[in-house]
């Protein structure tokens, strides 16, 4: 008999109630895990400022806090350096320090990745972009139907397929960019 509960009926009830809470929590965890989708985690991660390492199809890793979520992009802000906008279709995997299966959602912006590109082009901002193993740094000179033309400081132009762009960073990116 538990010295805190001299009444054996009350002690049995406490044990049964604790077991019931554990079973209910386990069931809720199973239900959340069954419905878990990577796209559904960006909002909760942004809401609590989770630090993540995002691995992209270009074989790169970006470590920082999830600070914004757009219609087809996520923004990771490192402790030093500019934020990086990554189209979610180019995310291979994410490493997070904590298990997150649910949380307060952050409103997803309607901003698409190409709109952030267009804003950077309109500003004449210095950008760094990656498309697969190709990378370019400079100003976006032209955004075509399926190509971005990046002109570097020497005047050389890189023509990168928009669909292949896996990241965009710029010191000029602000929350108004998305």
RARAPE-V808456 format. One record per pair of residues at least 24 apart in sequence whose ideal C-beta (glycine too) atoms are under 8 Angstrom apart, sorted by the first residue. I is the first residue (numbers start at 1). J is the second residue. D is the distance in Angstrom with one decimal. If there is no record, write none. Layout:
# RARAPE-V808456
<<I:J:D> <I:J:D>>
This chain:
# RARAPE-V808456
<<29:101:6.9> <32:101:4.3> <32:102:5.4> <33:101:6.2> <36:101:5.9> <38:88:7.9> <38:91:7.2> <38:94:7.0> <39:88:6.3> <41:94:7.6> <41:100:5.9> <42:66:6.2> <42:69:4.5> <42:74:5.1> <42:88:7.4> <42:106:7.9> <42:108:7.9> <43:69:5.7> <43:103:7.5> <43:104:8.0> <43:105:4.2> <43:106:4.3> <43:107:7.9> <43:108:6.4> <44:100:5.5> <44:102:6.6> <44:103:3.0> <44:104:6.6> <44:105:6.6> <44:106:7.5> <45:96:7.0> <45:100:6.3> <45:103:7.7> <46:74:8.0> <46:106:4.3> <47:103:5.6> <47:104:4.6> <47:105:6.8> <47:106:4.7> <48:100:7.9> <48:103:6.2> <48:104:7.7> <50:96:5.7> <50:97:7.4> <50:98:6.8> <50:100:6.6> <51:96:7.4> <51:97:6.1> <52:76:6.8> <52:94:5.2> <52:95:6.5> <52:96:4.9> <53:94:7.0> <53:95:4.2> <53:96:7.9> <54:86:6.0> <54:91:5.9> <54:93:7.9> <54:94:5.5> <55:91:7.3> <55:92:4.6> <55:93:4.7> <55:94:7.2> <55:95:7.6> <56:86:6.2> <56:90:5.0> <56:91:6.3> <56:92:6.2> <56:130:7.6> <56:166:4.6> <56:167:6.2> <57:90:4.6> <57:91:7.9> <57:92:5.8> <57:132:7.3> <57:166:5.4> <58:90:7.1> <58:130:4.9> <58:131:7.3> <58:132:5.6> <58:133:6.8> <58:166:4.4> <58:167:7.0> <59:133:7.6> <60:130:6.5> <60:166:7.5> <60:167:7.0> <62:86:6.8> <62:167:7.1> <67:175:7.8> <68:109:6.6> <68:175:6.5> <68:178:5.0> <69:106:6.0> <69:108:5.0> <69:109:6.6> <70:108:7.0> <70:109:4.6> <70:110:7.5> <70:111:4.3> <70:112:6.3> <70:113:6.8> <70:116:7.3> <70:178:4.9> <71:108:6.6> <71:109:6.8> <71:110:5.4> <71:111:6.3> <71:112:5.0> <72:112:5.3> <72:113:5.4> <73:111:7.4> <73:112:7.1> <73:113:4.4> <73:116:6.9> <73:178:7.1> <75:173:7.7> <75:178:6.2> <81:169:7.4> <82:169:4.7> <82:170:5.7> <82:171:4.7> <82:173:6.0> <83:169:6.7> <83:173:5.0> <84:167:5.3> <84:168:7.1> <84:169:4.5> <85:113:6.3> <85:116:5.3> <85:167:6.9> <85:168:4.6> <85:169:7.2> <85:173:6.9> <85:177:7.6> <85:178:7.1> <86:166:6.6> <86:167:5.1> <86:168:8.0> <87:113:4.7> <87:165:6.9> <87:166:6.7> <90:165:7.8> <90:166:3.8> <90:167:7.3> <109:178:5.2> <111:177:7.7> <111:178:4.3> <113:165:7.4> <113:168:7.4> <114:143:7.4> <114:162:6.4> <115:178:8.0> <116:168:6.4> <116:173:7.4> <116:177:5.2> <116:178:5.8> <117:143:6.0> <117:148:6.4> <117:162:7.6> <117:165:7.6> <117:168:6.3> <118:143:5.9> <119:177:5.4> <120:168:7.0> <120:170:5.5> <120:172:6.6> <120:173:7.3> <120:177:7.3> <123:172:5.8> <125:170:4.9> <125:171:7.8> <125:172:3.7> <125:173:7.8> <126:170:6.3> <126:171:6.9> <126:172:7.1> <127:168:6.1> <127:169:7.0> <127:170:4.5> <127:172:8.0> <128:168:7.5> <128:169:5.0> <128:170:7.1> <129:160:6.4> <129:165:5.7> <129:167:6.8> <129:168:5.3> <129:169:8.0> <130:165:7.1> <130:166:5.3> <130:167:4.7> <131:160:4.4> <131:161:6.3> <131:164:4.0> <131:165:5.0> <131:166:6.4> <132:164:5.6> <132:166:7.2> <134:158:7.0> <134:160:6.2> <134:164:7.9> <136:160:6.3>>
